[in-house]
């Protein structure tokens, strides 16, 4: 009977330590395992707009690190094309028109 009590108490001790370690890892150090940073600030990738082209394809406008990308997403994958932001073009034109 003593062996059974010692085995069961050992099992509960190991399970308790396991759940305690899992909780501590989730609470304080989970970002180290996943490679993400906590409170990193502004997200690196923003979804700006999604427009359906037909039932199986759609256009997706995404901003990543200050540049905008137009993605054509469909069954067979996606195609990437980037274009300058309209506000940046207007500002460059204004700068060029004032240059001697």
Secondary structure, 3 states (H helix, E strand, C coil): CHHHHHHHHHHHHHHHHHHHHHHHHHHHHHHHHHCCCCCCCCCCEEEEEEEEEECCEEEEEEEECCEEEEEEEECCEEEEEEECCHHHHHHHHHHHHHCC
